[in-house]
Amino acid sequence: MTDTISLLAGLQDGRRRSLARAITLVESTRRDHLEAAADLLDRLPPTPATSLRLGVTGPPGAGKSTLLDVLGLRLVEAGHRVAVLAIDPASQTGAGSILGDKTRMAALSTSTDAFIRPSPGSADAGGTARTTAESIRLCEAAGHDVVIVETIGVGQSETTVAGMVDLMLLLAPPGAGDDLQGIKRGVMELADVVAVTKHDGDLAADARRTASDYEAALHLTRRRRAPVVPVSALTGHGVDDLLDAIAAEIEDHRGTGAFDARRRAQRVAEFERWVERDLRRRAFTDGDAERRLADLREAVATDRRAARAAGMEAGALVARA
């Protein structure tokens, strides 16, 4: 049986091992672990008002992990404790994280004030880990005042992550004129700050042009412009400007009350997700309900029942479980 009191004490002492164990606990689907995780999470103190939750996304090749390595070190040097939750595509065989973020963030991973945790993506949460929001809270309880969530890439996951963080940072590689057309309008609207990466060497001119393209696109897709900053993880160019832009956006959100409203909405959304998950879990551990759900699934698959009618019947089964 998990000793949640001792685990909480280790978290509040800032022990990395305790944080790793706590995240493993909330990620587990074992019934006893579900109950222990719920107890642990319920004992966490309120989140510090000064904490920052930053979502980071961008297409493959944008250099997310490389830039985060540099950004994270700058934040540590400024006195922050940084946690990075890197959501990776899940292994098809072992359901584990396969991209090795600690290797890709080699410098940051050596800092005693940084914590990097790769987690396998989950299909039921738009490509994010099923327990990302809870992992954020655990990192904050362990004293990490900046928690960065690195998503798989541009796609459905951004909407989910935006509902868990205070700010969304979109990274774009230079020369993205054609790529810009492929980025969904919704992703552009979610971005609070845009960083055009690889602003160095032969790519510097392309990066500046790409930044102009994004400024024009953002002007067309949203009422309030998001700052666009060309940066280079290689030379450090623009990194301080990017941090200043993030800080300015957060200050503005706090001043308008949007920051607190967003946090309240996040907590309620997480509650509603767990209501749905627990109803499903109870239904699938009820033998009769599980068999009936399997029958309904097969009836839909073989075109003997309409998806809507069968889905409504399944919903009633879940609600009664």
C-alpha beads as a LAMMPS data file, in Angstrom:
LAMMPS data file: protein, C-alpha beads

321 atoms
320 bonds

1 atom types
1 bond types

-500.0 500.0 xlo xhi
-500.0 500.0 ylo yhi
-500.0 500.0 zlo zhi

Masses

1 110.0

Atoms # bond

1 1 1 0.000 0.000 0.000
2 1 1 1.313 3.441 -0.930
3 1 1 2.146 5.715 1.998
4 1 1 0.725 8.982 0.677
5 1 1 1.708 10.916 3.811
6 1 1 5.397 10.076 3.364
7 1 1 5.167 10.690 -0.371
8 1 1 3.618 14.116 0.235
9 1 1 6.358 14.960 2.735
10 1 1 9.000 14.036 0.165
11 1 1 7.265 16.201 -2.450
12 1 1 7.156 19.209 -0.161
13 1 1 10.835 18.715 0.632
14 1 1 11.519 18.969 -3.101
15 1 1 12.902 15.437 -3.454
16 1 1 13.180 14.456 -7.107
17 1 1 12.678 10.768 -6.337
18 1 1 9.421 11.528 -4.531
19 1 1 8.191 13.609 -7.463
20 1 1 9.023 10.824 -9.918
21 1 1 7.228 8.278 -7.716
22 1 1 4.196 10.538 -7.353
23 1 1 3.857 11.003 -11.118
24 1 1 4.224 7.258 -11.651
25 1 1 1.458 6.744 -9.080
26 1 1 -1.022 9.099 -10.768
27 1 1 -0.230 7.550 -14.167
28 1 1 -1.038 4.046 -12.913
29 1 1 -4.399 2.437 -13.707
30 1 1 -4.272 -0.130 -10.893
31 1 1 -7.328 0.199 -8.662
32 1 1 -5.341 0.578 -5.430
33 1 1 -3.102 3.147 -7.119
34 1 1 -6.131 5.113 -8.357
35 1 1 -7.336 5.470 -4.775
36 1 1 -3.869 6.291 -3.404
37 1 1 -3.331 8.906 -6.127
38 1 1 -6.682 10.503 -5.365
39 1 1 -5.736 10.691 -1.678
40 1 1 -2.331 12.197 -2.469
41 1 1 -3.753 14.804 -4.846
42 1 1 -6.450 15.757 -2.360
43 1 1 -3.767 16.462 0.268
44 1 1 -1.753 18.839 -1.949
45 1 1 -1.696 22.461 -0.798
46 1 1 -3.239 25.133 -3.050
47 1 1 -1.126 25.997 -6.080
48 1 1 1.113 29.049 -5.510
49 1 1 -0.313 32.101 -7.268
50 1 1 3.137 32.877 -8.687
51 1 1 3.509 29.599 -10.576
52 1 1 3.604 29.559 -14.388
53 1 1 2.290 26.782 -16.622
54 1 1 3.609 27.084 -20.166
55 1 1 2.468 24.936 -23.080
56 1 1 4.924 24.583 -25.968
57 1 1 4.045 23.220 -29.378
58 1 1 5.177 23.340 -32.969
59 1 1 5.615 21.178 -36.062
60 1 1 8.321 18.491 -36.259
61 1 1 11.705 20.091 -36.914
62 1 1 10.863 23.324 -35.113
63 1 1 13.483 22.551 -32.464
64 1 1 11.186 22.438 -29.435
65 1 1 13.456 20.443 -27.134
66 1 1 16.594 22.303 -28.235
67 1 1 15.056 25.690 -27.465
68 1 1 13.534 24.432 -24.211
69 1 1 16.998 23.318 -23.114
70 1 1 18.181 26.932 -23.472
71 1 1 15.004 28.544 -22.103
72 1 1 15.000 26.239 -19.096
73 1 1 18.602 27.076 -18.219
74 1 1 17.894 30.816 -18.474
75 1 1 14.950 30.418 -16.121
76 1 1 17.064 28.410 -13.664
77 1 1 19.765 31.080 -13.794
78 1 1 17.072 33.650 -12.973
79 1 1 16.224 31.745 -9.773
80 1 1 13.332 29.580 -10.949
81 1 1 12.855 25.855 -10.503
82 1 1 11.744 24.359 -13.805
83 1 1 9.864 21.163 -14.623
84 1 1 9.361 19.901 -18.184
85 1 1 6.608 17.400 -18.923
86 1 1 7.393 16.130 -22.403
87 1 1 4.458 14.312 -23.967
88 1 1 5.856 11.714 -26.383
89 1 1 4.198 9.338 -28.838
90 1 1 3.519 6.134 -26.933
91 1 1 5.466 3.003 -27.738
92 1 1 3.232 0.513 -29.513
93 1 1 4.787 -2.394 -27.649
94 1 1 5.544 -1.160 -24.158
95 1 1 3.417 1.998 -23.969
96 1 1 6.520 3.864 -22.876
97 1 1 8.053 7.162 -23.858
98 1 1 10.348 6.686 -26.853
99 1 1 11.975 10.007 -27.749
100 1 1 14.385 10.351 -24.850
101 1 1 13.854 13.981 -23.823
102 1 1 16.541 13.858 -21.163
103 1 1 19.007 13.217 -23.968
104 1 1 17.582 16.008 -26.118
105 1 1 17.697 18.441 -23.165
106 1 1 21.159 17.391 -22.091
107 1 1 22.195 20.650 -20.384
108 1 1 18.936 21.265 -18.514
109 1 1 18.749 17.668 -17.289
110 1 1 21.974 18.140 -15.309
111 1 1 20.577 21.043 -13.277
112 1 1 19.495 20.258 -9.719
113 1 1 16.760 22.892 -10.121
114 1 1 15.212 21.175 -13.148
115 1 1 13.066 18.089 -13.518
116 1 1 12.309 16.453 -16.895
117 1 1 9.653 13.796 -17.220
118 1 1 8.793 12.131 -20.543
119 1 1 5.297 10.648 -20.591
120 1 1 3.579 8.551 -23.268
121 1 1 0.791 10.302 -25.157
122 1 1 -2.740 9.072 -24.630
123 1 1 -5.361 8.758 -27.315
124 1 1 -8.177 9.764 -24.972
125 1 1 -6.719 13.193 -24.261
126 1 1 -5.924 14.618 -27.658
127 1 1 -2.364 13.300 -27.649
128 1 1 -1.510 14.508 -24.161
129 1 1 -0.822 12.245 -21.238
130 1 1 -3.987 11.190 -19.403
131 1 1 -2.751 12.718 -16.164
132 1 1 -0.830 15.765 -17.410
133 1 1 -2.876 18.242 -15.365
134 1 1 -2.222 16.244 -12.193
135 1 1 1.483 15.958 -12.970
136 1 1 1.591 19.738 -13.249
137 1 1 0.173 20.057 -9.732
138 1 1 2.665 17.538 -8.377
139 1 1 5.565 19.486 -9.904
140 1 1 4.270 22.682 -8.309
141 1 1 3.903 20.938 -4.944
142 1 1 7.558 19.890 -5.252
143 1 1 8.596 23.548 -5.581
144 1 1 8.822 23.947 -9.363
145 1 1 7.387 27.377 -10.056
146 1 1 7.660 27.038 -13.864
147 1 1 6.104 23.931 -15.429
148 1 1 6.502 23.494 -19.189
149 1 1 4.343 21.046 -21.124
150 1 1 5.918 20.084 -24.452
151 1 1 3.327 18.578 -26.782
152 1 1 3.752 15.997 -29.538
153 1 1 3.294 18.586 -32.279
154 1 1 0.759 20.666 -34.147
155 1 1 -2.615 18.936 -34.051
156 1 1 -5.446 18.038 -31.698
157 1 1 -3.225 18.016 -28.608
158 1 1 -2.933 21.814 -28.558
159 1 1 -6.581 22.329 -27.617
160 1 1 -6.239 19.934 -24.698
161 1 1 -2.961 21.417 -23.482
162 1 1 -4.330 24.967 -23.753
163 1 1 -6.923 23.914 -21.191
164 1 1 -4.168 22.971 -18.731
165 1 1 -1.688 25.868 -18.986
166 1 1 -1.561 29.625 -18.526
167 1 1 0.111 30.424 -21.846
168 1 1 0.674 28.674 -25.187
169 1 1 3.991 29.164 -26.991
170 1 1 4.021 28.156 -30.661
171 1 1 7.441 27.406 -32.183
172 1 1 7.859 27.684 -35.966
173 1 1 10.898 26.854 -38.087
174 1 1 12.127 29.385 -40.659
175 1 1 11.046 29.214 -44.264
176 1 1 7.595 28.128 -43.138
177 1 1 5.609 29.881 -45.852
178 1 1 4.111 26.624 -47.089
179 1 1 4.013 25.107 -43.606
180 1 1 2.048 28.110 -42.381
181 1 1 -0.804 27.085 -44.666
182 1 1 -0.878 23.687 -42.995
183 1 1 -1.141 24.987 -39.444
184 1 1 -4.751 24.943 -38.378
185 1 1 -6.401 28.270 -37.722
186 1 1 -7.376 26.989 -34.282
187 1 1 -3.727 26.468 -33.352
188 1 1 -2.912 30.021 -34.452
189 1 1 -5.731 31.331 -32.293
190 1 1 -4.496 29.368 -29.281
191 1 1 -0.955 30.780 -29.507
192 1 1 -0.248 33.528 -26.962
193 1 1 3.365 33.933 -28.139
194 1 1 5.092 32.751 -31.335
195 1 1 8.823 32.054 -31.551
196 1 1 10.431 31.604 -34.975
197 1 1 13.371 29.298 -34.347
198 1 1 16.824 28.874 -35.926
199 1 1 17.435 32.612 -36.395
200 1 1 21.128 32.092 -37.098
201 1 1 23.573 31.664 -39.986
202 1 1 22.087 31.164 -43.423
203 1 1 18.615 30.760 -41.943
204 1 1 18.491 34.176 -40.242
205 1 1 16.930 35.956 -43.223
206 1 1 14.364 33.177 -43.658
207 1 1 13.522 33.411 -39.962
208 1 1 12.843 37.137 -40.240
209 1 1 10.604 36.580 -43.268
210 1 1 8.760 33.803 -41.468
211 1 1 8.230 36.095 -38.477
212 1 1 6.641 38.673 -40.788
213 1 1 4.418 35.967 -42.289
214 1 1 3.210 34.961 -38.847
215 1 1 2.564 38.555 -37.811
216 1 1 0.399 39.015 -40.900
217 1 1 -1.430 35.718 -40.337
218 1 1 -2.093 36.465 -36.683
219 1 1 -3.441 39.882 -37.614
220 1 1 -6.036 38.160 -39.807
221 1 1 -7.001 35.313 -37.470
222 1 1 -7.439 37.061 -34.117
223 1 1 -8.449 40.372 -32.580
224 1 1 -5.406 40.655 -30.320
225 1 1 -1.970 40.165 -31.819
226 1 1 0.401 37.676 -30.254
227 1 1 4.045 38.767 -30.079
228 1 1 6.287 37.061 -32.664
229 1 1 9.949 36.688 -31.679
230 1 1 12.801 35.313 -33.868
231 1 1 15.126 33.205 -31.678
232 1 1 18.214 31.026 -31.935
233 1 1 18.960 28.240 -29.464
234 1 1 22.455 28.025 -31.015
235 1 1 23.532 31.643 -30.440
236 1 1 21.004 32.706 -27.795
237 1 1 19.710 35.480 -30.056
238 1 1 16.223 36.578 -29.024
239 1 1 15.941 34.225 -26.018
240 1 1 15.757 37.094 -23.515
241 1 1 13.239 38.859 -25.782
242 1 1 11.135 35.710 -25.813
243 1 1 11.204 35.445 -22.016
244 1 1 10.252 39.123 -21.768
245 1 1 7.334 38.560 -24.160
246 1 1 6.103 35.612 -22.073
247 1 1 6.393 37.640 -18.858
248 1 1 4.531 40.579 -20.402
249 1 1 1.685 38.326 -21.582
250 1 1 1.334 36.747 -18.153
251 1 1 1.342 40.164 -16.468
252 1 1 -1.382 41.319 -18.840
253 1 1 -3.480 38.200 -18.143
254 1 1 -3.126 38.715 -14.404
255 1 1 -4.095 42.353 -14.699
256 1 1 -7.298 41.609 -16.620
257 1 1 -8.332 38.714 -14.390
258 1 1 -7.992 36.247 -17.285
259 1 1 -5.239 34.350 -15.460
260 1 1 -7.397 33.498 -12.423
261 1 1 -10.432 32.756 -14.608
262 1 1 -8.377 30.348 -16.701
263 1 1 -7.102 28.518 -13.621
264 1 1 -10.654 28.152 -12.255
265 1 1 -11.859 26.793 -15.604
266 1 1 -8.955 24.318 -15.670
267 1 1 -9.848 22.910 -12.266
268 1 1 -13.506 22.444 -13.208
269 1 1 -12.596 20.847 -16.555
270 1 1 -10.286 18.372 -14.803
271 1 1 -13.071 17.497 -12.360
272 1 1 -15.468 16.825 -15.237
273 1 1 -12.899 14.671 -17.049
274 1 1 -12.503 12.512 -13.952
275 1 1 -16.260 12.176 -13.491
276 1 1 -16.444 10.767 -17.024
277 1 1 -13.399 8.521 -16.556
278 1 1 -14.614 7.109 -13.277
279 1 1 -18.077 6.361 -14.657
280 1 1 -16.454 4.485 -17.546
281 1 1 -14.087 2.661 -15.208
282 1 1 -16.963 1.509 -13.008
283 1 1 -18.942 0.357 -16.035
284 1 1 -16.032 -1.677 -17.392
285 1 1 -15.442 -3.363 -14.040
286 1 1 -19.093 -4.403 -13.870
287 1 1 -19.258 -7.775 -15.651
288 1 1 -22.814 -7.423 -17.006
289 1 1 -22.295 -3.830 -18.163
290 1 1 -18.972 -4.701 -19.773
291 1 1 -20.524 -7.549 -21.751
292 1 1 -23.421 -5.357 -22.864
293 1 1 -21.027 -2.617 -23.973
294 1 1 -19.020 -5.173 -25.951
295 1 1 -22.238 -6.373 -27.615
296 1 1 -23.187 -2.811 -28.531
297 1 1 -19.708 -2.117 -29.926
298 1 1 -19.932 -5.236 -32.107
299 1 1 -23.442 -4.315 -33.263
300 1 1 -22.176 -0.918 -34.440
301 1 1 -19.094 -2.443 -36.079
302 1 1 -21.248 -4.908 -38.057
303 1 1 -23.766 -2.211 -39.037
304 1 1 -26.617 -3.791 -37.061
305 1 1 -27.081 -0.709 -34.860
306 1 1 -26.714 2.998 -35.505
307 1 1 -23.795 4.573 -33.638
308 1 1 -25.942 7.279 -32.036
309 1 1 -28.645 4.938 -30.727
310 1 1 -26.107 2.410 -29.461
311 1 1 -24.013 5.205 -27.946
312 1 1 -26.986 6.587 -26.033
313 1 1 -27.797 3.109 -24.728
314 1 1 -24.157 2.659 -23.688
315 1 1 -24.242 6.039 -21.949
316 1 1 -27.231 4.913 -19.918
317 1 1 -25.350 1.746 -18.932
318 1 1 -22.355 3.795 -17.805
319 1 1 -24.555 6.172 -15.800
320 1 1 -26.173 3.268 -13.962
321 1 1 -22.853 1.619 -13.128

Bonds

1 1 1 2
2 1 2 3
3 1 3 4
4 1 4 5
5 1 5 6
6 1 6 7
7 1 7 8
8 1 8 9
9 1 9 10
10 1 10 11
11 1 11 12
12 1 12 13
13 1 13 14
14 1 14 15
15 1 15 16
16 1 16 17
17 1 17 18
18 1 18 19
19 1 19 20
20 1 20 21
21 1 21 22
22 1 22 23
23 1 23 24
24 1 24 25
25 1 25 26
26 1 26 27
27 1 27 28
28 1 28 29
29 1 29 30
30 1 30 31
31 1 31 32
32 1 32 33
33 1 33 34
34 1 34 35
35 1 35 36
36 1 36 37
37 1 37 38
38 1 38 39
39 1 39 40
40 1 40 41
41 1 41 42
42 1 42 43
43 1 43 44
44 1 44 45
45 1 45 46
46 1 46 47
47 1 47 48
48 1 48 49
49 1 49 50
50 1 50 51
51 1 51 52
52 1 52 53
53 1 53 54
54 1 54 55
55 1 55 56
56 1 56 57
57 1 57 58
58 1 58 59
59 1 59 60
60 1 60 61
61 1 61 62
62 1 62 63
63 1 63 64
64 1 64 65
65 1 65 66
66 1 66 67
67 1 67 68
68 1 68 69
69 1 69 70
70 1 70 71
71 1 71 72
72 1 72 73
73 1 73 74
74 1 74 75
75 1 75 76
76 1 76 77
77 1 77 78
78 1 78 79
79 1 79 80
80 1 80 81
81 1 81 82
82 1 82 83
83 1 83 84
84 1 84 85
85 1 85 86
86 1 86 87
87 1 87 88
88 1 88 89
89 1 89 90
90 1 90 91
91 1 91 92
92 1 92 93
93 1 93 94
94 1 94 95
95 1 95 96
96 1 96 97
97 1 97 98
98 1 98 99
99 1 99 100
100 1 100 101
101 1 101 102
102 1 102 103
103 1 103 104
104 1 104 105
105 1 105 106
106 1 106 107
107 1 107 108
108 1 108 109
109 1 109 110
110 1 110 111
111 1 111 112
112 1 112 113
113 1 113 114
114 1 114 115
115 1 115 116
116 1 116 117
117 1 117 118
118 1 118 119
119 1 119 120
120 1 120 121
121 1 121 122
122 1 122 123
123 1 123 124
124 1 124 125
125 1 125 126
126 1 126 127
127 1 127 128
128 1 128 129
129 1 129 130
130 1 130 131
131 1 131 132
132 1 132 133
133 1 133 134
134 1 134 135
135 1 135 136
136 1 136 137
137 1 137 138
138 1 138 139
139 1 139 140
140 1 140 141
141 1 141 142
142 1 142 143
143 1 143 144
144 1 144 145
145 1 145 146
146 1 146 147
147 1 147 148
148 1 148 149
149 1 149 150
150 1 150 151
151 1 151 152
152 1 152 153
153 1 153 154
154 1 154 155
155 1 155 156
156 1 156 157
157 1 157 158
158 1 158 159
159 1 159 160
160 1 160 161
161 1 161 162
162 1 162 163
163 1 163 164
164 1 164 165
165 1 165 166
166 1 166 167
167 1 167 168
168 1 168 169
169 1 169 170
170 1 170 171
171 1 171 172
172 1 172 173
173 1 173 174
174 1 174 175
175 1 175 176
176 1 176 177
177 1 177 178
178 1 178 179
179 1 179 180
180 1 180 181
181 1 181 182
182 1 182 183
183 1 183 184
184 1 184 185
185 1 185 186
186 1 186 187
187 1 187 188
188 1 188 189
189 1 189 190
190 1 190 191
191 1 191 192
192 1 192 193
193 1 193 194
194 1 194 195
195 1 195 196
196 1 196 197
197 1 197 198
198 1 198 199
199 1 199 200
200 1 200 201
201 1 201 202
202 1 202 203
203 1 203 204
204 1 204 205
205 1 205 206
206 1 206 207
207 1 207 208
208 1 208 209
209 1 209 210
210 1 210 211
211 1 211 212
212 1 212 213
213 1 213 214
214 1 214 215
215 1 215 216
216 1 216 217
217 1 217 218
218 1 218 219
219 1 219 220
220 1 220 221
221 1 221 222
222 1 222 223
223 1 223 224
224 1 224 225
225 1 225 226
226 1 226 227
227 1 227 228
228 1 228 229
229 1 229 230
230 1 230 231
231 1 231 232
232 1 232 233
233 1 233 234
234 1 234 235
235 1 235 236
236 1 236 237
237 1 237 238
238 1 238 239
239 1 239 240
240 1 240 241
241 1 241 242
242 1 242 243
243 1 243 244
244 1 244 245
245 1 245 246
246 1 246 247
247 1 247 248
248 1 248 249
249 1 249 250
250 1 250 251
251 1 251 252
252 1 252 253
253 1 253 254
254 1 254 255
255 1 255 256
256 1 256 257
257 1 257 258
258 1 258 259
259 1 259 260
260 1 260 261
261 1 261 262
262 1 262 263
263 1 263 264
264 1 264 265
265 1 265 266
266 1 266 267
267 1 267 268
268 1 268 269
269 1 269 270
270 1 270 271
271 1 271 272
272 1 272 273
273 1 273 274
274 1 274 275
275 1 275 276
276 1 276 277
277 1 277 278
278 1 278 279
279 1 279 280
280 1 280 281
281 1 281 282
282 1 282 283
283 1 283 284
284 1 284 285
285 1 285 286
286 1 286 287
287 1 287 288
288 1 288 289
289 1 289 290
290 1 290 291
291 1 291 292
292 1 292 293
293 1 293 294
294 1 294 295
295 1 295 296
296 1 296 297
297 1 297 298
298 1 298 299
299 1 299 300
300 1 300 301
301 1 301 302
302 1 302 303
303 1 303 304
304 1 304 305
305 1 305 306
306 1 306 307
307 1 307 308
308 1 308 309
309 1 309 310
310 1 310 311
311 1 311 312
312 1 312 313
313 1 313 314
314 1 314 315
315 1 315 316
316 1 316 317
317 1 317 318
318 1 318 319
319 1 319 320
320 1 320 321
